[in-house]
Amino acid sequence: MTTPWRCFVSVPIDDDLRAALADALEGWKARSDLSKLRWSDPAAWHLTLAFIGDTAPGSVERLTERLTAAASGHRRFELPTGGLGGFPSDARARVAWYGVADPDGRLERLAADVGRAVDLEPDRPFTAHLTVARATPDRTDLRAWVTEADVPAGVLPVNRVDLMRSHPRNGPARYELLASAPLDGAAR
């Protein structure tokens, strides 16, 4: 029996935003109030649209076809980024995030279409964000960081969705690109 793959669908982060955020991250790491955070590798940053979970390797081709059809119904767009926060709350966070604004709901509609394409039922409202750290082992109070930290403002171009495979391991997971689906004829 073939072992299932852990898969998700995401929007990649462009190099300019990644560089600005990585520079800010260096300053954030020095804060003593954030010492319990495990910071994400900037090379792995992405915006998750849908977490598929266990996926049969033989279904990747079908998933790619369905994602391509879903993505082709959307035009390219850009979203403003900035701001910090924590899930489930800034005061008792398990996840530290960098914000992505979706003022007209275009990203939310794309995420909904992607979810339907991969047969997911929404289990909670979509919240656009980039995970930059996780609290270990306990929740962390991020309120001072959220209000005091220097936060780069940027733009997230949304021109494709990527089907990704997560390779869990001790420490941060490694991600593998399985396929890309362009929005409105974007180059692959």
MDAnalysis code that builds the backbone (N, CA, C; Angstrom):
import MDAnalysis as mda
import numpy as np

u = mda.Universe.empty(564, n_residues=188, atom_resindex=np.repeat(np.arange(188), 3), trajectory=True)
u.add_TopologyAttr("name", ["N", "CA", "C"] * 188)
u.add_TopologyAttr("resid", np.arange(1, 189))
u.add_TopologyAttr("resname", ["MET", "THR", "THR", "PRO", "TRP", "ARG", "CYS", "PHE", "VAL", "SER", "VAL", "PRO", "ILE", "ASP", "ASP", "ASP", "LEU", "ARG", "ALA", "ALA", "LEU", "ALA", "ASP", "ALA", "LEU", "GLU", "GLY", "TRP", "LYS", "ALA", "ARG", "SER", "ASP", "LEU", "SER", "LYS", "LEU", "ARG", "TRP", "SER", "ASP", "PRO", "ALA", "ALA", "TRP", "HIS", "LEU", "THR", "LEU", "ALA", "PHE", "ILE", "GLY", "ASP", "THR", "ALA", "PRO", "GLY", "SER", "VAL", "GLU", "ARG", "LEU", "THR", "GLU", "ARG", "LEU", "THR", "ALA", "ALA", "ALA", "SER", "GLY", "HIS", "ARG", "ARG", "PHE", "GLU", "LEU", "PRO", "THR", "GLY", "GLY", "LEU", "GLY", "GLY", "PHE", "PRO", "SER", "ASP", "ALA", "ARG", "ALA", "ARG", "VAL", "ALA", "TRP", "TYR", "GLY", "VAL", "ALA", "ASP", "PRO", "ASP", "GLY", "ARG", "LEU", "GLU", "ARG", "LEU", "ALA", "ALA", "ASP", "VAL", "GLY", "ARG", "ALA", "VAL", "ASP", "LEU", "GLU", "PRO", "ASP", "ARG", "PRO", "PHE", "THR", "ALA", "HIS", "LEU", "THR", "VAL", "ALA", "ARG", "ALA", "THR", "PRO", "ASP", "ARG", "THR", "ASP", "LEU", "ARG", "ALA", "TRP", "VAL", "THR", "GLU", "ALA", "ASP", "VAL", "PRO", "ALA", "GLY", "VAL", "LEU", "PRO", "VAL", "ASN", "ARG", "VAL", "ASP", "LEU", "MET", "ARG", "SER", "HIS", "PRO", "ARG", "ASN", "GLY", "PRO", "ALA", "ARG", "TYR", "GLU", "LEU", "LEU", "ALA", "SER", "ALA", "PRO", "LEU", "ASP", "GLY", "ALA", "ALA", "ARG"])
u.atoms.positions = np.array([
    [0.840, -1.181, 0.000],
    [0.000, 0.000, 0.000],
    [0.885, 1.244, 0.000],
    [0.529, 2.212, -0.824],
    [1.284, 3.456, -0.927],
    [0.922, 4.387, 0.224],
    [1.938, 4.979, 0.820],
    [1.718, 5.929, 1.909],
    [1.143, 7.217, 1.343],
    [0.065, 7.750, 1.942],
    [-0.506, 9.007, 1.433],
    [0.446, 10.177, 1.651],
    [0.295, 11.168, 0.801],
    [1.069, 12.404, 0.911],
    [0.222, 13.438, 1.642],
    [0.866, 14.323, 2.412],
    [0.178, 15.462, 3.041],
    [0.268, 16.628, 2.066],
    [-0.878, 17.070, 1.578],
    [-0.898, 18.101, 0.538],
    [-1.732, 19.307, 0.944],
    [-1.423, 20.433, 0.307],
    [-2.191, 21.660, 0.490],
    [-2.074, 22.495, -0.770],
    [-2.934, 23.505, -0.878],
    [-2.911, 24.426, -2.015],
    [-2.596, 25.805, -1.468],
    [-1.681, 26.501, -2.142],
    [-1.238, 27.797, -1.632],
    [-1.004, 28.798, -2.754],
    [-0.842, 30.049, -2.329],
    [-0.375, 31.125, -3.204],
    [1.071, 31.382, -2.801],
    [2.002, 31.386, -3.760],
    [3.399, 31.639, -3.404],
    [3.631, 33.112, -3.054],
    [4.671, 33.361, -2.298],
    [5.070, 34.713, -1.902],
    [6.173, 35.173, -2.848],
    [6.060, 36.378, -3.371],
    [7.081, 36.853, -4.300],
    [8.354, 37.254, -3.544],
    [9.449, 37.382, -4.282],
    [10.764, 37.624, -3.681],
    [10.841, 38.953, -2.928],
    [10.188, 40.002, -3.434],
    [10.254, 41.306, -2.759],
    [9.605, 41.254, -1.387],
    [8.421, 40.681, -1.307],
    [7.736, 40.566, -0.021],
    [8.509, 39.645, 0.916],
    [9.002, 38.540, 0.391],
    [9.764, 37.588, 1.212],
    [10.997, 38.265, 1.810],
    [11.716, 39.051, 1.006],
    [12.929, 39.724, 1.488],
    [12.608, 40.764, 2.563],
    [11.579, 41.558, 2.352],
    [11.206, 42.578, 3.337],
    [10.773, 41.938, 4.648],
    [10.001, 40.879, 4.557],
    [9.527, 40.190, 5.746],
    [10.672, 39.458, 6.458],
    [11.585, 38.882, 5.703],
    [12.738, 38.198, 6.308],
    [13.621, 39.200, 7.053],
    [13.793, 40.402, 6.508],
    [14.567, 41.436, 7.204],
    [13.902, 41.798, 8.527],
    [12.595, 41.974, 8.519],
    [11.867, 42.299, 9.750],
    [11.974, 41.164, 10.758],
    [11.939, 39.947, 10.278],
    [12.008, 38.781, 11.144],
    [13.281, 38.771, 11.985],
    [14.373, 39.220, 11.424],
    [15.635, 39.246, 12.173],
    [15.506, 40.109, 13.422],
    [14.841, 41.237, 13.323],
    [14.615, 42.082, 14.495],
    [13.643, 41.454, 15.478],
    [12.623, 40.790, 14.967],
    [11.633, 40.168, 15.838],
    [12.247, 39.045, 16.668],
    [13.175, 38.303, 16.069],
    [13.807, 37.184, 16.770],
    [14.562, 37.640, 18.018],
    [15.030, 38.875, 18.032],
    [15.818, 39.392, 19.152],
    [14.958, 39.788, 20.351],
    [13.665, 39.848, 20.201],
    [12.771, 40.267, 21.286],
    [12.658, 39.166, 22.338],
    [12.909, 39.516, 23.599],
    [12.829, 38.527, 24.678],
    [11.399, 38.041, 24.902],
    [10.398, 38.879, 24.620],
    [9.008, 38.456, 24.826],
    [8.542, 37.437, 23.786],
    [9.371, 37.176, 22.780],
    [9.020, 36.219, 21.728],
    [9.918, 34.984, 21.763],
    [10.606, 34.780, 22.876],
    [11.591, 33.696, 22.961],
    [10.975, 32.299, 22.845],
    [9.682, 32.177, 23.096],
    [9.037, 30.863, 23.011],
    [8.499, 30.560, 21.613],
    [8.765, 31.441, 20.667],
    [8.289, 31.202, 19.304],
    [9.314, 30.403, 18.509],
    [8.807, 29.510, 17.675],
    [9.635, 28.785, 16.706],
    [9.353, 29.448, 15.353],
    [10.326, 30.180, 14.859],
    [10.137, 30.978, 13.653],
    [10.158, 30.107, 12.402],
    [9.297, 30.429, 11.463],
    [9.225, 29.705, 10.195],
    [10.387, 30.101, 9.301],
    [10.784, 29.183, 8.449],
    [11.834, 29.443, 7.471],
    [11.251, 30.340, 6.370],
    [11.852, 31.502, 6.124],
    [11.324, 32.387, 5.079],
    [11.180, 31.716, 3.709],
    [12.035, 30.760, 3.406],
    [11.945, 30.069, 2.112],
    [10.649, 29.263, 1.994],
    [10.041, 28.922, 3.120],
    [8.828, 28.102, 3.109],
    [7.547, 28.923, 3.221],
    [7.641, 30.246, 3.341],
    [6.436, 31.062, 3.498],
    [5.525, 30.952, 2.287],
    [4.241, 30.866, 2.554],
    [3.209, 30.784, 1.525],
    [1.887, 31.170, 2.178],
    [0.901, 31.406, 1.376],
    [-0.444, 31.687, 1.872],
    [-1.306, 30.467, 1.545],
    [-1.720, 29.733, 2.558],
    [-2.512, 28.511, 2.350],
    [-3.948, 28.868, 1.989],
    [-4.416, 28.285, 0.898],
    [-5.817, 28.431, 0.483],
    [-6.652, 27.252, 0.954],
    [-6.049, 26.052, 0.944],
    [-6.786, 24.842, 1.332],
    [-5.798, 23.785, 1.796],
    [-6.046, 23.222, 2.968],
    [-5.256, 22.099, 3.456],
    [-6.001, 20.822, 3.104],
    [-5.421, 20.021, 2.241],
    [-6.067, 18.792, 1.777],
    [-5.795, 17.653, 2.753],
    [-4.583, 17.571, 3.259],
    [-4.206, 16.483, 4.154],
    [-3.796, 15.254, 3.370],
    [-4.125, 14.074, 3.905],
    [-3.706, 12.827, 3.273],
    [-4.269, 12.710, 1.863],
    [-3.356, 12.489, 0.917],
    [-3.694, 12.463, -0.506],
    [-3.015, 11.268, -1.151],
    [-3.759, 10.486, -1.897],
    [-3.172, 9.367, -2.632],
    [-2.288, 9.932, -3.746],
    [-1.041, 9.482, -3.844],
    [-0.158, 10.002, -4.896],
    [-0.766, 9.893, -6.292],
    [-1.541, 8.850, -6.535],
    [-2.166, 8.671, -7.844],
    [-3.255, 9.679, -8.163],
    [-3.685, 10.457, -7.172],
    [-4.749, 11.439, -7.416],
    [-4.212, 12.823, -7.762],
    [-2.904, 12.995, -7.781],
    [-2.317, 14.317, -8.020],
    [-2.674, 14.855, -9.403],
    [-2.666, 14.003, -10.410],
    [-3.003, 14.463, -11.766],
    [-4.445, 14.986, -11.815],
    [-5.366, 14.249, -11.213],
    [-6.775, 14.680, -11.188],
    [-6.925, 15.975, -10.392],
    [-6.255, 16.066, -9.253],
    [-6.304, 17.299, -8.461],
    [-5.767, 18.487, -9.257],
    [-4.690, 18.273, -9.975],
    [-4.094, 19.341, -10.781],
    [-5.075, 19.817, -11.846],
    [-5.748, 18.889, -12.499],
    [-6.734, 19.269, -13.522],
    [-7.859, 20.093, -12.901],
    [-8.340, 19.683, -11.737],
    [-9.438, 20.391, -11.084],
    [-8.985, 21.759, -10.583],
    [-7.770, 21.853, -10.061],
    [-7.241, 23.152, -9.620],
    [-7.043, 24.091, -10.801],
    [-6.566, 23.553, -11.921],
    [-6.374, 24.376, -13.116],
    [-7.708, 24.943, -13.586],
    [-8.747, 24.129, -13.576],
    [-10.073, 24.605, -13.974],
    [-10.574, 25.675, -13.008],
    [-10.390, 25.463, -11.716],
    [-10.844, 26.445, -10.723],
    [-10.069, 27.756, -10.853],
    [-8.763, 27.663, -11.019],
    [-7.920, 28.867, -11.106],
    [-8.201, 29.658, -12.377],
    [-8.520, 28.974, -13.450],
    [-8.721, 29.668, -14.731],
    [-9.932, 30.587, -14.696],
    [-10.811, 30.403, -13.739],
    [-11.984, 31.260, -13.607],
    [-11.717, 32.552, -12.844],
    [-10.460, 32.803, -12.497],
    [-10.093, 34.002, -11.726],
    [-9.036, 34.800, -12.473],
    [-9.171, 36.104, -12.421],
    [-8.150, 36.992, -12.978],
    [-7.053, 37.214, -11.946],
    [-5.870, 37.559, -12.431],
    [-4.763, 37.913, -11.544],
    [-5.138, 39.150, -10.737],
    [-4.584, 39.255, -9.541],
    [-4.822, 40.438, -8.722],
    [-3.695, 40.589, -7.714],
    [-3.671, 41.719, -7.047],
    [-2.693, 41.982, -5.996],
    [-3.430, 42.382, -4.727],
    [-2.825, 42.026, -3.589],
    [-3.414, 42.356, -2.295],
    [-2.397, 43.088, -1.425],
    [-2.860, 44.082, -0.678],
    [-1.951, 44.754, 0.255],
    [-1.666, 43.853, 1.455],
    [-0.445, 43.962, 1.975],
    [-0.048, 43.158, 3.130],
    [0.453, 44.066, 4.239],
    [0.468, 43.544, 5.437],
    [0.979, 44.269, 6.595],
    [0.192, 43.886, 7.828],
    [0.680, 44.270, 8.960],
    [0.016, 43.963, 10.218],
    [0.438, 42.618, 10.766],
    [0.296, 42.491, 12.068],
    [0.673, 41.267, 12.769],
    [-0.455, 40.841, 13.682],
    [-0.467, 39.585, 14.051],
    [-1.462, 39.101, 14.984],
    [-1.170, 37.681, 15.395],
    [-2.092, 37.131, 16.184],
    [-1.942, 35.769, 16.655],
    [-3.253, 35.027, 16.622],
    [-3.179, 33.727, 16.432],
    [-4.342, 32.840, 16.508],
    [-4.175, 31.963, 17.735],
    [-5.179, 31.717, 18.536],
    [-6.544, 32.194, 18.369],
    [-6.740, 33.640, 18.805],
    [-5.795, 34.206, 19.587],
    [-5.881, 35.616, 19.966],
    [-4.465, 36.131, 20.187],
    [-4.308, 37.458, 20.131],
    [-2.991, 38.041, 20.367],
    [-2.480, 37.738, 21.775],
    [-3.380, 37.655, 22.738],
    [-2.987, 37.449, 24.133],
    [-2.585, 36.002, 24.439],
    [-3.136, 35.049, 23.698],
    [-2.856, 33.626, 23.971],
    [-2.619, 32.892, 22.655],
    [-1.587, 33.297, 21.940],
    [-1.358, 32.816, 20.576],
    [-0.612, 31.496, 20.523],
    [-1.047, 30.670, 19.618],
    [-0.302, 29.463, 19.230],
    [0.429, 29.722, 17.912],
    [-0.122, 30.652, 17.117],
    [0.434, 30.996, 15.810],
    [0.608, 32.508, 15.733],
    [1.774, 32.944, 15.250],
    [2.020, 34.362, 14.962],
    [1.924, 34.542, 13.450],
    [1.176, 35.564, 13.027],
    [0.955, 35.742, 11.593],
    [1.243, 37.169, 11.118],
    [1.477, 37.247, 9.817],
    [1.629, 38.498, 9.081],
    [0.402, 38.595, 8.198],
    [-0.214, 39.785, 8.149],
    [-1.514, 39.926, 7.525],
    [-1.519, 40.163, 6.026],
    [-2.590, 39.704, 5.419],
    [-2.888, 39.940, 4.012],
    [-4.315, 40.463, 3.967],
    [-4.500, 41.660, 3.429],
    [-5.835, 42.259, 3.339],
    [-6.553, 41.725, 2.100],
    [-7.828, 41.500, 2.235],
    [-8.668, 41.010, 1.133],
    [-9.925, 41.870, 1.086],
    [-9.764, 43.177, 0.766],
    [-10.877, 44.111, 0.925],
    [-12.110, 43.797, 0.084],
    [-11.932, 43.219, -1.087],
    [-13.101, 42.934, -1.919],
    [-13.458, 41.449, -1.966],
    [-12.771, 40.622, -1.154],
    [-13.111, 39.211, -1.061],
    [-12.640, 38.338, -2.202],
    [-11.771, 38.862, -3.058],
    [-11.318, 38.067, -4.201],
    [-10.546, 36.818, -3.767],
    [-9.673, 36.987, -2.760],
    [-8.901, 35.844, -2.280],
    [-9.815, 34.820, -1.603],
    [-10.778, 35.293, -0.863],
    [-11.728, 34.389, -0.212],
    [-12.516, 33.588, -1.259],
    [-12.924, 34.240, -2.353],
    [-13.642, 33.528, -3.417],
    [-12.734, 32.505, -4.095],
    [-11.450, 32.872, -4.315],
    [-10.499, 31.928, -4.894],
    [-10.330, 30.732, -3.957],
    [-10.175, 30.985, -2.662],
    [-10.016, 29.897, -1.693],
    [-11.242, 28.984, -1.688],
    [-12.431, 29.565, -1.797],
    [-13.655, 28.759, -1.826],
    [-13.689, 27.874, -3.072],
    [-13.325, 28.431, -4.217],
    [-13.308, 27.641, -5.453],
    [-12.260, 26.537, -5.396],
    [-11.100, 26.855, -4.834],
    [-10.044, 25.850, -4.672],
    [-10.533, 24.749, -3.733],
    [-11.170, 25.128, -2.639],
    [-11.693, 24.137, -1.704],
    [-12.686, 23.191, -2.356],
    [-13.583, 23.751, -3.153],
    [-14.556, 22.905, -3.863],
    [-13.838, 21.991, -4.856],
    [-12.805, 22.501, -5.523],
    [-12.073, 21.701, -6.521],
    [-11.382, 20.493, -5.895],
    [-11.007, 20.618, -4.626],
    [-10.329, 19.501, -3.952],
    [-11.260, 18.793, -2.964],
    [-12.567, 19.037, -3.117],
    [-13.609, 18.356, -2.330],
    [-13.516, 18.608, -0.831],
    [-13.233, 19.852, -0.451],
    [-13.201, 20.212, 0.967],
    [-14.449, 20.986, 1.335],
    [-14.982, 20.681, 2.479],
    [-16.070, 21.455, 3.060],
    [-15.438, 22.470, 4.003],
    [-15.779, 23.751, 3.895],
    [-15.173, 24.724, 4.804],
    [-15.521, 24.399, 6.256],
    [-14.479, 24.359, 7.112],
    [-14.729, 24.056, 8.518],
    [-14.593, 25.300, 9.397],
    [-14.124, 26.403, 8.795],
    [-14.040, 27.688, 9.499],
    [-13.877, 28.777, 8.453],
    [-14.156, 30.012, 8.815],
    [-14.010, 31.100, 7.846],
    [-12.554, 31.241, 7.385],
    [-12.377, 31.615, 6.141],
    [-11.041, 31.819, 5.576],
    [-10.463, 33.118, 6.125],
    [-9.228, 33.055, 6.614],
    [-8.517, 34.232, 7.106],
    [-7.164, 34.285, 6.409],
    [-6.972, 35.270, 5.549],
    [-5.729, 35.389, 4.785],
    [-4.588, 35.807, 5.708],
    [-3.506, 35.028, 5.709],
    [-2.346, 35.334, 6.552],
    [-1.157, 34.476, 6.139],
    [0.020, 34.907, 6.563],
    [1.231, 34.104, 6.435],
    [1.653, 33.724, 7.838],
    [1.811, 32.458, 8.110],
    [2.299, 32.027, 9.415],
    [3.796, 32.299, 9.473],
    [4.217, 33.100, 10.448],
    [5.650, 33.417, 10.587],
    [6.282, 32.700, 11.769],
    [5.457, 32.219, 12.719],
    [6.004, 31.491, 13.869],
    [4.904, 30.700, 14.555],
    [5.336, 29.732, 15.352],
    [4.425, 28.946, 16.187],
    [4.958, 28.976, 17.613],
    [4.046, 29.021, 18.572],
    [4.425, 29.027, 19.981],
    [4.739, 27.610, 20.436],
    [5.829, 27.467, 21.167],
    [6.194, 26.167, 21.720],
    [6.696, 26.345, 23.137],
    [6.332, 25.572, 24.079],
    [5.257, 24.581, 24.008],
    [3.911, 25.184, 24.366],
    [3.910, 26.374, 24.980],
    [2.670, 26.988, 25.448],
    [2.298, 28.177, 24.578],
    [1.108, 28.667, 24.807],
    [0.658, 29.879, 24.120],
    [1.528, 31.062, 24.549],
    [1.611, 32.074, 23.694],
    [2.458, 33.238, 23.932],
    [1.635, 34.507, 23.815],
    [1.945, 35.489, 24.643],
    [1.292, 36.801, 24.577],
    [2.016, 37.641, 23.526],
    [1.323, 37.965, 22.450],
    [1.910, 38.722, 21.338],
    [1.470, 40.183, 21.323],
    [0.736, 40.633, 22.319],
    [0.147, 41.968, 22.263],
    [1.196, 43.069, 22.102],
    [2.305, 43.013, 22.809],
    [3.333, 44.057, 22.679],
    [3.949, 44.023, 21.280],
    [4.243, 42.832, 20.779],
    [4.824, 42.687, 19.440],
    [3.888, 43.259, 18.378],
    [2.610, 42.942, 18.494],
    [1.619, 43.394, 17.512],
    [1.561, 44.923, 17.450],
    [1.700, 45.576, 18.593],
    [1.569, 47.036, 18.620],
    [2.893, 47.773, 18.450],
    [4.025, 47.151, 18.760],
    [5.317, 47.849, 18.756],
    [6.231, 47.519, 17.581],
    [6.090, 46.361, 16.980],
    [7.056, 45.887, 15.990],
    [7.012, 46.697, 14.695],
    [8.185, 46.844, 14.094],
    [8.263, 47.377, 12.737],
    [7.721, 46.309, 11.796],
    [6.757, 46.706, 10.986],
    [6.107, 45.744, 10.102],
    [6.187, 46.258, 8.671],
    [6.799, 45.477, 7.777],
    [6.841, 45.921, 6.387],
    [5.453, 45.859, 5.748],
    [5.125, 46.892, 5.005],
    [3.911, 46.870, 4.189],
    [4.335, 46.441, 2.795],
    [3.544, 45.651, 2.162],
    [3.915, 45.163, 0.841],
    [2.706, 44.851, 0.004],
    [2.960, 44.079, -1.028],
    [1.922, 43.652, -1.961],
    [2.145, 42.174, -2.254],
    [1.051, 41.427, -2.258],
    [1.108, 40.016, -2.621],
    [0.462, 39.842, -3.988],
    [1.265, 39.559, -5.021],
    [0.673, 39.258, -6.325],
    [0.052, 37.856, -6.290],
    [-1.158, 37.744, -6.781],
    [-1.837, 36.449, -6.839],
    [-2.049, 36.145, -8.318],
    [-1.183, 35.296, -8.858],
    [-1.292, 34.973, -10.273],
    [-1.318, 33.470, -10.549],
    [-1.190, 32.676, -9.467],
    [-1.279, 31.228, -9.619],
    [-1.545, 30.608, -8.254],
    [-1.981, 29.351, -8.289],
    [-2.084, 28.552, -7.071],
    [-1.190, 27.335, -7.257],
    [-0.590, 26.900, -6.160],
    [0.342, 25.778, -6.202],
    [-0.197, 24.607, -5.377],
    [-0.114, 23.417, -5.939],
    [-0.383, 22.196, -5.203],
    [0.941, 21.756, -4.600],
    [0.963, 21.665, -3.274],
    [2.201, 21.408, -2.546],
    [2.101, 20.101, -1.765],
    [3.254, 19.487, -1.583],
    [3.372, 18.328, -0.706],
    [4.241, 18.724, 0.482],
    [3.786, 18.392, 1.665],
    [4.535, 18.663, 2.883],
    [5.259, 17.393, 3.305],
    [6.556, 17.534, 3.558],
    [7.369, 16.425, 4.058],
    [7.669, 16.703, 5.525],
    [6.847, 16.189, 6.442],
    [7.087, 16.439, 7.865],
    [8.408, 15.804, 8.298],
    [9.046, 16.421, 9.275],
    [10.288, 15.902, 9.835],
    [10.490, 16.561, 11.184],
    [11.521, 16.185, 11.876],
    [11.852, 16.885, 13.123],
    [12.264, 18.291, 12.746],
    [11.607, 19.279, 13.320],
    [11.831, 20.664, 12.915],
    [10.846, 21.041, 11.830],
    [11.135, 22.119, 11.114],
    [10.192, 22.590, 10.088],
    [10.014, 21.577, 8.957],
    [8.801, 21.529, 8.440],
    [8.519, 20.653, 7.304],
    [9.211, 21.206, 6.056],
    [9.481, 20.307, 5.131],
    [10.002, 20.706, 3.823],
    [8.840, 20.607, 2.849],
    [8.744, 21.573, 1.925],
    [7.634, 21.606, 0.977],
    [8.127, 21.329, -0.432],
    [7.316, 20.580, -1.163],
    [7.634, 20.221, -2.544],
    [6.497, 20.689, -3.446],
    [6.842, 21.429, -4.495],
    [5.859, 21.865, -5.482],
    [5.504, 20.684, -6.376],
    [4.208, 20.340, -6.421],
    [3.741, 19.260, -7.280],
    [3.200, 19.781, -8.604],
    [2.496, 20.926, -8.557],
    [1.910, 21.490, -9.772],
    [1.501, 22.939, -9.501],
    [1.442, 23.726, -10.570],
    [0.954, 25.100, -10.499],
    [-0.218, 25.268, -11.447],
    [-1.183, 26.061, -11.040],
    [-2.349, 26.352, -11.863],
    [-2.451, 27.861, -12.014],
    [-2.307, 28.386, -13.233],
    [-2.320, 29.829, -13.433],
    [-3.716, 30.427, -13.334],
    [-3.762, 31.657, -12.867],
    [-4.993, 32.442, -12.893],
    [-5.014, 33.185, -14.219],
    [-6.101, 33.039, -14.971],
    [-6.336, 33.823, -16.178],
    [-5.158, 33.804, -17.145],
    [-4.600, 32.633, -17.373],
    [-3.558, 32.509, -18.382],
    [-2.178, 32.979, -17.934],
    [-1.924, 33.109, -16.617],
    [-0.587, 33.503, -16.153],
    [0.419, 32.452, -16.592],
    [1.639, 32.897, -16.829],
    [2.692, 31.951, -17.228],
    [2.914, 30.933, -16.128],
    [3.167, 29.714, -16.500],
    [3.397, 28.646, -15.516],
    [4.779, 28.723, -14.964],
])
